[in-house]
Amino acid sequence: MSRIKAKRVGFRIDMTPMVDVAFLLLTFFMLTTKFRPPEVVKIDLPSSHSDMKLPESDVLTVTVSGANTFFMGVSSQQTREKIFNSVVKPKLIAARFSSAAVQDSLKQFKLADSFPVQRDELDKFVVMARFADQKLRPVVRADADAGFDAVNHVIKVYKKANLLTFNLVTVMEKEVR
Amino acid sequence: MGIVDSQAGRRSIKKGKRRTKRIGFHLDMTPMVDVAFLLLTFFMLTTTFSKSNTMEINLPPEMTEVKVAETNVMTLRIAGDGMAYYSLGNDAPRRIPLYDPQDTRQLALSRPLRQLLKQQVKANEKMVIVVKISEKARYKQLVDIIDELNLMKIDRFSLDDYTEQDALEIKRAV
């Protein structure tokens, strides 16, 4: 009846299940992680209580930085190519670029997530993007500190291109009321 | 950690150089598991599942015109000086702070302004709020106002251009 507890020196646990779970999680995180591409400018988004999500495809983004500069980007590469052919290419040809150089910049343009746009050229680009893809969903991604006149300019450009429903990108605000 | 274990483990320590059949051999998996956990923690900490949130805005088409009685209109002007100016119909605008002065992070509109909006909409079901934001204002203020109206479930509001007339109007604010 004497049950003397043996001192548990150097005992072993089978850790196989734990390691299995760890690897499962590891593969999950490795496969789902999409590294964010480096941003051209840092955008400090304003916060809101809206919980609508940003659509994933067919997005036309106009970014307004804190210094009121404009950037534009479309998510699909076909649309990018069309925009390049109709707006950028004539300009390059007018500037006497060789066809190889034009091809090269097309390649770069297709890979770039967004490109800087002048304030007075924005309407041309937006209208061309709309022509290239009718299903585009317009999005304004502006810095919280951007001036209202810059954002208003984007809104007016959208209005002119007959894009009457658009989204403002914000970050979730945790504070409840 | 993670050791393939069996009773036949010690059979391989034999004298002769004859190769024994490797049944149930030990393999120290500790380093591999260490690396696996390191990567796991790295991916877990760097992954953010956040997709950006958005706020939808609908603009009215250029051509349509909606007629609203003057008594049902409240104009809210944001001049860019940290103040909001509201006026009912054609009354002189009244000054009201846009953010609470002690709210340094400026997450929400000021309490009096929120109360005012709530009261006005409650008092008059048909109230339409026209928001006019000056070019000097910040984008954040637009987002905050729309957010606040959305939270209060006020959908009868519209954005309008801020004109010279509005700048003059504000001058006679009380």
Contacts between the chains, C-beta under 8 A, distances in Angstrom:
chain1	res1	chain2	res2	distance
A	12	B	3	7.4
A	12	B	5	7.6
A	14	B	5	7.8
A	15	B	1	4.7
A	15	B	2	5.3
A	15	B	33	7.7
A	16	B	2	5.6
A	19	B	1	6.8
A	19	B	2	4.8
A	19	B	29	7.5
A	19	B	33	5.5
A	19	B	36	7.3
A	22	B	33	7.3
A	22	B	36	5.8
A	22	B	37	6.0
A	22	B	40	5.7
A	23	B	36	6.0
A	25	B	40	5.7
A	25	B	44	7.4
A	26	B	36	5.7
A	26	B	39	5.7
A	26	B	40	4.4
A	26	B	43	6.8
A	29	B	40	6.8
A	29	B	43	3.5
A	29	B	44	5.9
A	29	B	47	5.8
A	30	B	39	7.3
A	30	B	43	5.8
A	32	B	47	7.0
A	33	B	43	5.7
A	33	B	46	7.1
A	33	B	47	5.3
A	45	B	52	7.2
A	46	B	139	6.8
A	46	B	140	4.6
A	46	B	143	4.2
A	46	B	144	7.2
A	47	B	107	6.7
A	47	B	143	7.9
A	48	B	53	6.8
A	48	B	55	5.6
A	48	B	143	5.8
A	48	B	144	7.8
A	48	B	146	7.7
A	48	B	147	4.1
A	48	B	150	7.9
A	49	B	147	5.7
A	49	B	150	7.2
A	49	B	151	5.6
A	50	B	53	5.4
A	50	B	54	6.6
A	50	B	55	4.3
A	50	B	56	8.0
A	50	B	147	6.7
A	50	B	150	6.5
A	51	B	53	6.0
A	52	B	53	6.2
A	52	B	54	5.1
A	52	B	55	6.9
A	52	B	56	6.4
A	53	B	51	5.2
A	53	B	52	7.7
A	53	B	53	6.7
A	53	B	54	7.0
A	54	B	51	5.6
A	54	B	52	4.6
A	54	B	53	7.2
A	54	B	54	5.1
A	64	B	139	7.1
A	139	B	54	6.9
A	141	B	52	8.0
A	142	B	139	4.8
A	143	B	139	7.0
A	144	B	138	7.1
A	144	B	139	6.4
A	144	B	140	4.1
A	144	B	143	7.4
A	145	B	138	6.1
A	145	B	139	7.4
A	145	B	140	6.9
A	146	B	138	7.1
A	146	B	139	4.4
A	147	B	135	7.0
A	147	B	136	7.5
A	147	B	137	7.7
A	147	B	138	6.6
A	147	B	139	7.0
A	148	B	80	7.6
A	148	B	133	5.1
A	148	B	134	7.0
A	148	B	135	6.0
A	148	B	136	7.4
A	148	B	137	4.3
A	148	B	138	6.3
A	148	B	139	5.7
A	148	B	141	7.1
A	148	B	142	6.1
A	149	B	135	3.7
A	149	B	136	7.8
A	150	B	139	7.6
A	151	B	139	4.6
A	151	B	142	6.8
A	152	B	133	7.5
A	152	B	135	7.0
A	155	B	57	8.0
A	155	B	59	7.3
A	155	B	159	7.9
A	158	B	59	7.5
A	159	B	59	5.5
A	159	B	62	7.0
A	164	B	58	6.3
A	164	B	59	4.5
A	164	B	60	7.6
A	164	B	61	6.4
A	165	B	56	6.6
A	165	B	57	7.3
A	165	B	58	5.2
A	165	B	59	7.5
A	166	B	56	7.5
A	166	B	57	5.9
A	166	B	59	7.9
A	167	B	54	3.8
A	167	B	55	6.4
A	167	B	56	5.3
A	167	B	57	7.2
A	168	B	54	6.3
A	168	B	55	4.6
A	168	B	57	6.4
A	168	B	143	6.2
A	168	B	146	7.7
A	169	B	52	4.9
A	169	B	53	7.4
A	169	B	54	5.4
A	170	B	52	7.4
A	170	B	53	5.4
A	170	B	54	6.7
A	170	B	55	5.7
A	170	B	143	6.1
A	170	B	147	7.7
A	171	B	50	7.9
A	171	B	52	6.9
A	171	B	53	6.5
A	172	B	50	7.6
A	172	B	53	5.3
A	173	B	107	6.4
A	173	B	147	7.8
A	175	B	107	5.8
A	175	B	108	7.4
A	177	B	108	7.0
A	177	B	151	7.2
